[in-house]
Amino acid sequence: MKIIVFAGPTISEQEIKTILPMVTVRPPAKQGDILKEKASNPDIILLIDGTFEQHPAVWHKEILDAMKSNVAVIGCSSMGALRASELSVYGMIGVGEIFQQFDSGKLEDDDEVTLLHTDSQYGYAHISEALVDIRHALHECVVKNLISENIAILIEAELKATWYPNRTYTLMFEIAAKHLSETALKSFTDYVNQITSLKKLDALTALKLVKDVQEKRSTFAPPPEFDFSFTDAWQMMLDEFVSEKTQSLYSNDTLLKSGTLLAGCQPHILNRFLASKLMPNVSKDDTFPTMLKIATTWDCSSAGKPDFNKLGGVLDELGITPNEFIAFIERETTLDMLKAKLANQTSFAIDEVLSTGELEKLR
């Protein structure tokens, strides 16, 4: 059973794989991502996190398309809860308390689940907190008699009126300090800092549901029949997807049309492809040794540093843009990093000899 999970700030990949070890984890979904993943023929797509402002949000149409292709699509916690509440009538499966609140109409605003966070390189660390999690924390504190219901309402109202990137627990504690004694405030902050977020609790519930289906070798009920309208906007997305799949890394037509480039390159092309898929994103610091290596190879270095004036001249001559060159350096860095990980390549060399039939090298 092939399962794909879109997640980031709500729950980490490590936590997900503790429950579903063989699952494929993708970053928060943006528009087009579910369409792309559908091409790999998954059985289940679990949508937890998605982008809101930095990229267009995952589109309802691509979720409907996946369900029409017999993919079970589940949503919870964040963007997943929003889309599930909007598409449950078509068969998207909503899980968790946040979904139920949106589905019942108790919650309506997208900003209930929106927060600011870092990217994957920094572990999707929270810069702000979602209002659903703040409200959950306040409710738990009321239950524990750490604050009164009236104070909880005052704090929630002030945070609701605050722009979502500024909604933080620090701000919540500052507001609470207006209404609580020093001792009560300390008890309140200590307890809030140990509460598991509602978004994560819902994600755990959804993951355990998927695990249960997987272990029982069962399936989710198919969606009801619905008409899928093939609109111009949908055709544009399909065209963009096909274009993206076939898009070249370079814009210079002269280079792209040169049939001689492939001669003798096939083994190395495979290495580069595997490096691009297996190695993580590289940082600027990671790329410097590779940049220097390439500059030296091109006779564009001086005093142990790249000579960017010379490099620029070579790029102009080849018709390669600066952005294309930087992307090339990043890809080359991933290859160098992969080679560094393969400290002992003898076994692979033997594999190569066996594959090519040059058996005399082993006799």
C-alpha positions as CSV (number, residue, x, y, z in Angstrom):
1,M,0.0,0.0,0.0
2,K,1.5,3.3,-1.1
3,I,0.8,6.2,1.3
4,I,1.9,9.8,0.9
5,V,1.7,12.3,3.7
6,F,2.0,16.1,3.3
7,A,3.3,17.5,6.5
8,G,5.7,20.0,8.1
9,P,5.0,22.4,11.0
10,T,2.2,20.2,12.5
11,I,4.2,17.0,12.9
12,S,7.7,15.9,12.0
13,E,8.7,13.2,9.5
14,Q,10.3,11.3,12.4
15,E,7.1,11.3,14.3
16,I,5.1,10.2,11.2
17,K,7.5,7.3,10.5
18,T,7.3,6.1,14.1
19,I,3.7,5.2,13.2
20,L,4.0,4.5,9.5
21,P,7.6,3.6,8.8
22,M,7.3,3.0,5.0
23,V,5.2,6.1,4.3
24,T,6.5,8.8,1.8
25,V,6.6,12.2,3.5
26,R,6.3,15.4,1.4
27,P,6.6,19.1,2.5
28,P,3.4,21.1,3.0
29,A,1.3,20.8,-0.2
30,K,1.1,23.7,-2.6
31,Q,-1.0,24.0,-5.7
32,G,-0.2,21.1,-8.1
33,D,1.5,18.8,-5.6
34,I,-1.4,16.4,-5.3
35,L,-1.7,16.2,-9.1
36,K,2.0,15.4,-9.3
37,E,1.8,12.7,-6.6
38,K,-1.3,11.1,-8.2
39,A,1.0,10.2,-11.1
40,S,2.9,7.8,-8.8
41,N,-0.4,5.8,-8.2
42,P,-0.7,6.1,-4.4
43,D,-3.5,4.3,-2.5
44,I,-3.8,7.0,0.2
45,I,-2.9,10.7,0.4
46,L,-3.0,12.2,3.8
47,L,-3.1,16.0,3.7
48,I,-2.0,17.6,7.0
49,D,-0.1,20.8,6.1
50,G,-0.3,23.1,3.1
51,T,1.0,26.4,2.0
52,F,-1.2,29.5,2.4
53,E,0.6,32.7,1.3
54,Q,4.1,31.8,0.0
55,H,2.6,29.6,-2.8
56,P,-0.9,29.1,-4.2
57,A,-2.8,26.7,-1.9
58,V,-3.5,23.2,-2.9
59,W,-6.5,23.2,-5.3
60,H,-9.8,21.5,-4.6
61,K,-9.8,20.3,-8.3
62,E,-6.7,18.3,-7.9
63,I,-8.1,16.6,-4.8
64,L,-11.3,15.7,-6.7
65,D,-9.2,14.4,-9.5
66,A,-7.3,12.1,-7.2
67,M,-10.5,10.8,-5.6
68,K,-11.9,10.3,-9.1
69,S,-8.9,8.1,-9.7
70,N,-9.7,5.9,-6.6
71,V,-7.1,7.5,-4.3
72,A,-8.4,7.8,-0.8
73,V,-7.7,11.4,0.3
74,I,-7.7,12.2,4.0
75,G,-7.4,15.7,5.6
76,C,-6.8,16.8,9.2
77,S,-5.2,19.5,11.4
78,S,-4.5,22.4,9.1
79,M,-5.0,22.8,5.4
80,G,-6.1,19.2,5.4
81,A,-9.0,20.0,7.8
82,L,-10.0,23.0,5.7
83,R,-10.1,21.1,2.4
84,A,-11.8,18.0,4.0
85,S,-14.6,20.2,5.4
86,E,-15.1,21.7,1.9
87,L,-14.9,18.4,0.0
88,S,-16.4,15.9,2.5
89,V,-19.6,15.8,0.4
90,Y,-17.5,14.5,-2.5
91,G,-15.8,11.8,-0.4
92,M,-12.7,13.5,1.1
93,I,-12.2,11.9,4.6
94,G,-11.9,14.4,7.4
95,V,-10.4,13.4,10.7
96,G,-10.0,15.1,14.1
97,E,-11.5,17.8,16.2
98,I,-10.4,20.7,14.0
99,F,-12.0,19.1,10.9
100,Q,-15.2,18.6,12.9
101,Q,-15.2,22.3,14.0
102,F,-14.9,23.5,10.4
103,D,-17.4,20.9,9.1
104,S,-20.0,22.0,11.7
105,G,-19.5,25.7,11.0
106,K,-18.1,26.4,14.4
107,L,-15.0,27.6,12.7
108,E,-15.0,29.4,9.4
109,D,-11.8,31.5,9.0
110,D,-8.7,30.1,7.4
111,D,-6.5,32.0,9.8
112,E,-7.7,29.6,12.6
113,V,-5.0,27.1,11.4
114,T,-2.5,29.5,9.8
115,L,0.9,30.1,11.4
116,L,4.3,31.4,10.4
117,H,7.1,28.8,10.4
118,T,10.6,28.2,9.1
119,D,11.4,26.0,6.1
120,S,12.4,22.3,6.1
121,Q,16.1,23.2,6.6
122,Y,15.2,24.5,10.1
123,G,12.7,21.8,10.9
124,Y,9.6,23.9,10.2
125,A,10.0,25.6,13.6
126,H,7.0,27.7,14.7
127,I,7.5,31.5,14.6
128,S,3.8,32.0,15.5
129,E,1.1,29.7,16.7
130,A,-2.3,28.7,15.2
131,L,-5.3,30.1,16.9
132,V,-6.9,26.6,17.2
133,D,-3.9,25.6,19.2
134,I,-4.0,28.7,21.4
135,R,-7.7,28.2,22.0
136,H,-7.0,24.5,22.9
137,A,-4.3,25.5,25.4
138,L,-6.6,28.0,27.0
139,H,-9.4,25.5,27.3
140,E,-7.0,22.9,28.9
141,C,-5.9,25.6,31.4
142,V,-9.5,26.4,32.3
143,V,-10.2,22.7,32.8
144,K,-7.2,22.6,35.2
145,N,-8.4,25.7,37.0
146,L,-5.3,27.6,36.1
147,I,-7.3,30.5,34.7
148,S,-10.9,31.4,34.7
149,E,-13.2,31.0,31.6
150,N,-13.6,34.8,31.5
151,I,-9.8,35.4,31.4
152,A,-9.5,32.7,28.7
153,I,-12.2,34.6,26.6
154,L,-10.4,37.9,27.0
155,I,-7.0,36.4,26.0
156,E,-8.6,34.6,23.0
157,A,-10.4,37.8,21.8
158,E,-7.2,39.8,21.9
159,L,-5.2,37.2,20.0
160,K,-8.1,36.7,17.4
161,A,-7.8,40.4,16.7
162,T,-4.0,40.1,16.2
163,W,-2.6,39.4,12.7
164,Y,-1.7,35.7,12.5
165,P,2.1,36.1,12.2
166,N,2.1,37.9,15.6
167,R,0.1,35.3,17.4
168,T,2.7,33.7,19.8
169,Y,2.6,32.1,23.2
170,T,4.9,34.9,24.3
171,L,2.2,37.4,23.4
172,M,-0.4,35.2,25.1
173,F,1.6,35.2,28.3
174,E,2.0,39.0,28.1
175,I,-1.8,39.4,27.9
176,A,-2.3,36.9,30.7
177,A,0.1,38.9,32.9
178,K,-2.5,41.7,32.9
179,H,-5.0,39.4,34.6
180,L,-3.0,36.9,36.7
181,S,-0.7,37.1,39.8
182,E,2.9,36.3,39.4
183,T,2.4,32.8,40.9
184,A,-0.7,32.1,38.8
185,L,1.1,33.3,35.7
186,K,4.0,30.9,36.3
187,S,1.7,28.0,36.7
188,F,-0.2,29.0,33.6
189,T,3.0,29.3,31.4
190,D,4.5,26.1,32.7
191,Y,1.4,24.1,31.9
192,V,0.9,25.7,28.4
193,N,4.5,24.9,27.5
194,Q,3.9,21.2,28.0
195,I,0.5,20.9,26.2
196,T,0.5,18.9,22.9
197,S,-1.0,21.0,20.1
198,L,-4.5,20.1,18.9
199,K,-3.2,20.1,15.3
200,K,-0.7,17.4,16.3
201,L,-3.2,15.4,18.2
202,D,-5.5,15.4,15.1
203,A,-2.5,14.4,12.9
204,L,-1.7,11.4,15.2
205,T,-5.4,10.3,15.1
206,A,-5.3,10.4,11.3
207,L,-2.0,8.5,11.1
208,K,-3.3,5.8,13.4
209,L,-6.4,5.5,11.3
210,V,-4.3,5.0,8.2
211,K,-2.1,2.5,10.1
212,D,-5.2,0.5,11.1
213,V,-6.4,0.3,7.5
214,Q,-3.0,-0.8,6.4
215,E,-2.6,-3.5,9.0
216,K,-6.1,-4.9,8.3
217,R,-5.4,-4.8,4.6
218,S,-8.7,-3.0,4.2
219,T,-9.6,0.1,2.2
220,F,-11.6,3.2,2.7
221,A,-15.1,3.4,1.3
222,P,-15.1,4.8,-2.3
223,P,-16.3,8.3,-2.8
224,P,-19.8,8.9,-4.1
225,E,-20.3,9.5,-7.8
226,F,-19.8,13.1,-8.8
227,D,-19.4,15.1,-12.0
228,F,-15.8,16.3,-12.6
229,S,-16.0,19.3,-14.9
230,F,-13.0,19.5,-17.3
231,T,-12.5,23.3,-17.3
232,D,-10.0,25.6,-19.0
233,A,-8.3,26.3,-15.7
234,W,-7.9,22.5,-15.1
235,Q,-6.5,22.1,-18.6
236,M,-4.0,24.9,-17.9
237,M,-2.8,23.0,-14.7
238,L,-2.4,19.8,-16.7
239,D,-0.4,21.6,-19.4
240,E,1.8,23.2,-16.7
241,F,2.4,19.8,-15.1
242,V,3.4,18.2,-18.4
243,S,5.6,21.2,-19.2
244,E,7.3,21.0,-15.8
245,K,8.0,17.3,-16.2
246,T,9.7,17.9,-19.5
247,Q,11.3,21.3,-18.8
248,S,15.1,21.5,-19.4
249,L,17.5,22.8,-16.9
250,Y,19.1,25.1,-19.5
251,S,17.6,27.7,-21.8
252,N,20.4,27.8,-24.5
253,D,18.9,26.1,-27.6
254,T,22.3,25.6,-29.1
255,L,23.4,23.4,-26.2
256,L,20.1,21.6,-26.0
257,K,20.2,20.6,-29.7
258,S,23.7,19.3,-29.5
259,G,23.3,15.5,-30.0
260,T,27.0,15.0,-29.3
261,L,26.6,15.8,-25.6
262,L,25.2,12.4,-24.7
263,A,28.1,10.4,-26.1
264,G,29.7,8.5,-23.3
265,C,27.7,10.4,-20.6
266,Q,25.1,7.8,-19.8
267,P,26.7,6.3,-16.6
268,H,27.4,9.8,-15.3
269,I,23.9,11.1,-16.1
270,L,22.5,8.3,-13.8
271,N,24.9,9.3,-11.0
272,R,23.7,12.9,-11.2
273,F,20.1,12.0,-11.3
274,L,20.4,9.7,-8.3
275,A,22.4,12.4,-6.4
276,S,19.6,15.0,-7.1
277,K,17.0,12.6,-5.7
278,L,18.9,11.1,-2.7
279,M,20.8,14.1,-1.3
280,P,19.2,16.8,0.8
281,N,19.0,20.5,-0.2
282,V,22.4,22.1,0.1
283,S,23.3,25.3,1.9
284,K,25.4,28.1,0.5
285,D,28.4,27.0,2.7
286,D,28.1,23.5,1.2
287,T,28.5,24.8,-2.4
288,F,31.8,26.7,-1.9
289,P,34.2,23.8,-2.3
290,T,32.3,22.7,-5.5
291,M,32.3,26.2,-6.8
292,L,36.1,26.4,-6.3
293,K,36.5,23.0,-8.0
294,I,34.6,24.1,-11.1
295,A,36.3,27.5,-11.2
296,T,39.7,25.7,-11.1
297,T,38.6,23.2,-13.8
298,W,37.6,26.1,-16.0
299,D,40.8,28.0,-15.3
300,C,38.7,30.7,-13.6
301,S,40.3,30.8,-10.2
302,S,42.9,32.9,-8.6
303,A,44.7,32.7,-5.2
304,G,42.6,29.7,-4.2
305,K,39.3,31.6,-4.9
306,P,36.9,31.6,-7.8
307,D,37.5,34.5,-10.2
308,F,33.9,35.6,-10.9
309,N,34.9,38.0,-13.7
310,K,36.4,35.1,-15.6
311,L,33.4,32.8,-14.7
312,G,31.0,35.5,-16.0
313,G,32.9,35.6,-19.3
314,V,32.7,31.8,-19.8
315,L,29.0,31.8,-19.0
316,D,28.4,34.6,-21.5
317,E,30.3,32.6,-24.1
318,L,28.2,29.5,-23.4
319,G,24.9,31.3,-23.1
320,I,24.3,30.0,-19.6
321,T,22.6,32.4,-17.2
322,P,23.9,33.1,-13.7
323,N,20.8,31.4,-12.2
324,E,21.4,28.3,-14.3
325,F,25.0,28.3,-13.2
326,I,24.1,28.5,-9.5
327,A,21.6,25.7,-10.0
328,F,24.3,23.6,-11.7
329,I,26.7,24.3,-8.7
330,E,24.0,23.1,-6.3
331,R,23.4,19.9,-8.3
332,E,27.1,19.3,-8.6
333,T,27.4,19.8,-4.8
334,T,24.8,17.1,-4.2
335,L,26.9,14.8,-6.4
336,D,30.1,15.6,-4.5
337,M,28.3,15.0,-1.2
338,L,27.0,11.7,-2.4
339,K,30.5,10.6,-3.5
340,A,31.8,11.6,0.0
341,K,29.2,9.3,1.6
342,L,30.4,6.4,-0.5
343,A,33.7,6.1,1.3
344,N,34.3,2.5,0.1
345,Q,33.2,2.1,-3.5
346,T,35.0,-1.2,-4.2
347,S,31.8,-3.2,-4.1
348,F,30.2,-0.9,-6.6
349,A,33.2,-1.2,-8.9
350,I,32.8,-5.0,-8.9
351,D,29.1,-4.5,-9.7
352,E,30.1,-2.4,-12.7
353,V,32.6,-5.0,-13.9
354,L,30.0,-7.8,-13.6
355,S,27.4,-5.6,-15.4
356,T,29.6,-4.8,-18.3
357,G,30.9,-8.3,-18.8
358,E,34.6,-7.3,-18.4
359,L,35.2,-10.4,-16.2
360,E,38.9,-10.5,-16.9
361,K,39.4,-7.7,-14.5
362,L,38.3,-10.0,-11.7
363,R,40.3,-13.0,-12.7
